[in-house]
Amino acid sequence: MDALAQAAGLSQRDGRFANLFPERFHCSGVAVRGKASQGGRIIHARVLDYMRDINIQGCATIQVFIPEGRNAWMSAGYSGLIGTVTAMNEKGVAVGEMGGRGEGDWDGMPMTLLLREIMERANTVQEALDILKSTPRTCEYYYVFSDKTGDLAAVRAVPQEVLVLRPGEQHPLLPHVPEDTVFISADERAKTLSQRLQLFYGKIDVPAMIDIIKRPVAMSSNLHNAIMLPEILDMWVADAGRTTPACDERYVKVNLQEVLDLYRRTVSSPGN
């Protein structure tokens, strides 16, 4: 954080606050597999409903991190943000975060940095959950995790405990969760999400998922959406327009393996 702030000509304070503000301000997430999707493919979507009106989307950046000795990973992020809220790594582990309450419970690893740690160290959903459980946590956050094997988990994490829901597992605070799906959402958004999952059940592919997470599943504050295919490392991303939610904007596909191959070819080629 401090190195980025110095390079950008910002104060140390501003550089740190830019990375830590998700701790202070508190979306929907869904993953499907098997019977729920077309061809049994694992499809993971996240909806980030967050402060669209202040034009954070003007700094939207697809970031690829290649740490030495750890997993390379890709984030649908923002310039200067060294952590993540939407990411997938080269091992085929994907995550999307949703905020809850708990402001002031900050005696732990900040959420965006915890997800960075998970992306760099976890090779499976179970390993991601193990890291999440063993790390001191802050606030209240909800996560959807998936991996290329088809392991899926919806998670509520507070400093005191971690609750994990598996595919098709019901919870009294959620509407019906179809077989081979997990999701996190709230209020009427959750009801619509459940209804759409049932409507498209067995036929869910990327275009269908784009339709499933449109408004009112996405809110008017919809900042970005991502649809991740961990088996093949595709990420489809849409960012909000200046006055339009991300769900109404065009999606762009980025393949993590292609980006890594391009980078490695470029740095290994003489004269580059």
N, C-alpha and C positions, 0 to 999 in steps of 0.2 A: 504494500500500500504506500509506504513512504517513498520507495523508489519511483513509483508511478507519479506520485504527487510532485516530487522534485523535477522529474523529466517534463511534466506538463506545466511547470511554473505555478503550482498551487501550494497552499500551506499544508503542513503535515496534518493539521486538524481537518481541513476540508477533504483531503485524500482518505482519511480514516472514516469520517462521517459518511462519505459517499458509499463506502463499502458496508457500513454497519447500519444504515437507516432501515433495512428490512427487519431489524430486530425491534424497532420501535413502532412501525406501522404494519398493522396487520390488515376460493377460486374454485375450480372443479378439476377432477382428474379421473381417468378411466382407462382400464386395460382389459383386453379381451383375448381369447385364444380358443382353440379346439372347436367345440360345437357352435360357439357364438360367432366366429369369423368365417369369412370365405376361405376355403381351403385349409382351415385350422391355423391360419397365420396369427402370430402375436402382433397386436396393434395397440399401441399405448398413446393416449392423447392427454394433453394437459391444457387447461384454460387458465391464463393468468389475468385476473380481473384486478387492475391496480393502477390508479392515478394516471389514466390516459390523458387527462386534460392538461397536465404540466409538460407534455411533449418529451417524456423520457424516450419515446420511440424514435426521436431524432438522433439518439445515440445508440440505436440497436446494432449489435455486432454479433456475427457468428464467430465464436472464439474456439480455437483448437489448442489445447495444452498438451505438450509432449515432455513430461517430467522425466528426468533420468532415473532409471530403475523402477519406475511405476507405470501404471496404465496411462496411455494417451486417452484423451477424452474431448468431447465437443460440448459447448454450452451455447444455448440461445440466450445471449446475455447483452451486456451494455458496456460501452467503452469505459475502461477504468475499473470495472467490477472484477475482482480476482476470484470471488466465489461464484456460486451458481444457484439458480432455482429451477432450472430446466436443463437436463444434461443426459448424455449417453456416452459410455466408454467403449474402447476397442474390444473389450471382452463381451459386449452385448448386454450390459446392465444399463437400464434407463430409469430416470426418476423425474417426477414433477412434484413441486411443493405447493401446499395451500396453507395460508395463514389462519391462525386462531386467536385466542386471547393470551393472557399471561404477560402483558407488558410489565416490565420491571423485574421479571425472573431472568436475570442476565448472567448468573454465576455459572457459566459453562462456555462451551465452544459456540460462537455465533453460527446460526443455522446455515448461512451461505458457505461458510468455511467448512462446516461439518460435511455438507454435501460434496464439496471439493475433495475432502479426505476420502469419502466413500467412493467417488469416481476413480480416484487414483489407486485405491487399495483393494476394492471388491471385485471379484470375478463372477459372483453369483448374487442373487437376491438374498440368500441366507447369509452370505458374508457381509452384505450391506446391512442387514438387520443386526448382525452381531456387533458391527462397528457402532451402529446407532445406539444399541443398548448399553455398550460399555463406555461410551463417551459422555461426560457431563453435558447436559442439554439445557437449552434456554426456552423460555416462553411455552407456547402451545402451538404445535405445527402438525399438519396432516400431510401424508406422502402417499403416492402410488409408485411402487417399484415393479419392474418387470425385468426378465432376462431372456436370452436367446433360447433357453431350454423350455420356456413356457411357465416358469415359476412366477407367480404374481402375488402381490401383497398390497393391501391398503392399511395405512398405519396412522394411529394417533399417538403423538409423542409429547409428553410434558416432562419437566425435570424429574418427577417422582416415578414415572412408569411409562411403558410402551405397550400399546394395544395393537395387535396384528389381526387383520381379517383376511382370510384366504378366499379364493374364487368361490362364488356362490354362497358364501357365509352371510347370514342375515344379522342385522343389528337393529334394535328398536328405534334408533335415531335416523335410520335410512329407510327409504321405500324399498320395494322388492329388488333384490340383487339377482339377476339371472345366473344360471349355471355358466361356469367358465368365464365369469367377469368379476372384476372388482371396481368399485368407484367410490369417490369421496365428493360430496357436494352438500348443499343445504337448502332448506326451504322449498319453494316452488321449482327452483332450478334442479334440485335433486329428483323431484317427481317427474319433471319433463325428461330428464336424462334417463331415468328408469324406463319410462314409456317408450322412448326412442330406441333404447337398447333392445327392448322386447319387439318393437316393430321391425327393426332391421336384423333381428337375431338370425344367425346362420348365414348372413349375407354381408357382414361388415367387412369392408375393405377401406382403403384410404379415402376415396370420394364419399363413401357412406359415413365414415367417421367425421369428415369435414361437415357434413350435414347434421350429424348428431349433436355436435358441440356448438352449432349456431345458436343465436339468441332464441329463447330466453335462457338456455343453459349458460351461455356467455352473457355477461352483464354489459351495460352501456360503457363501463370503464375498462372493457376488455383490451389489455395492452399487447399481449401476444398469445398465440396458440402454437403448439407444436404437436406433431404426430410422428411417433418414433416406431421404427420397425427393427427391433434389436437383432433379429436373425440375420439381416443383411446390412445393418448400420445406416439405413436411410433415416433422415430427419426432414420432415416437411414443416416449414415455419411460415407463419403470417404475422406481421406486425401491424399495429394500429396505424391508420392514417391520421392526418392532423385533426380531423373531426369525425372519423369513422372508427368503429371497433374493429379489432383484428379479424374477427370472424367474417367480416364483409370484404376483406382484402385478399389479394392474391397470395397463394402459398408458393414458396420456393423450396426445391428439394436440394439437400446437401448430403452427400454420402461420406461418412467419416473415413472409410478405408481409402476412397479415391483422394481425399485431401491429404491423408498421411503419405500415400504413395507419391503424389505430386511433390510434396515437400521433400521427401527423401531423395527423389530423383533430382530435384533442383539443387539441393545442397551437396549432392555427391558428384554433380556434373562439373568438369573443369570449366573455369571461366564464369561460373555463376556464384 
